[in-house]
Amino acid sequence: MSFAALHGGQLAFERLVDYHNHGGKPTNVEADIQQLKDLLGDEHPRFKELQRVLGRLEMSRKEDEAMEELKKALEKARKEVKSHEAYEIEMLLAEMYIYKGDLQKALDCKCLREDEGASDARRPLYKAIISLMNQKEQEARTNWKDFKEIQHMTVPPSFYEEEFTEFKNAVNLLKQDVGAATQGKRK
């Protein structure tokens, strides 16, 4: 997996669009948690594989366990001054916060606040998701435009409005699911 594909945001965008294709199929949660720990413990973590495992854990409603492992790995990477690894792990954590509905925690992540990843399309993509979930469509459009401009540097260009509509529909479905899951946990 090239960093261009990872930073181009295509994986994150595809994951959002594919979110509803899972259909709640059960996974082997214990094996996924162990695989997450193993991947995070690797000298050179494979971030594409980490995203897949995290996606399965989210869809199994085990995001809290996954997030705890990510937080430990982030702290370790920061202590060992592995800035790129820390950045990538924090991006995964920000994505998990979004899928969990903790939008402010996602915005508080250093990787979304600072410009160190200025060529990383995930930053404006995640901000666009958060903006739409907070009913700030104009802000979402601005972030979407930034996302497409950065993505254009790494992948061929595509039409903005049509994709924005697909993106908006996917975020609205995600928002409904997050709301339903949050209501279910409160009961």
Secondary structure, DSSP 8 states (H G I E B T S, - for coil): --HHHHHTTHHHHHHHHHGGGSTT----HHHHHHHHHHHHHSSS--HHHHHHHHHHHHHTT-HHHHHHHHHHHHHHHHHTT-HHHHHHHHHHHHHHHHHHT-HHHHHHSHHHHSGGGTT-THHHHHHHHHHHHTT-HHHHHHHHHHHHHHHHHHS----HHHHHHHHHHHHHHHHHHHHHHHHHHH-
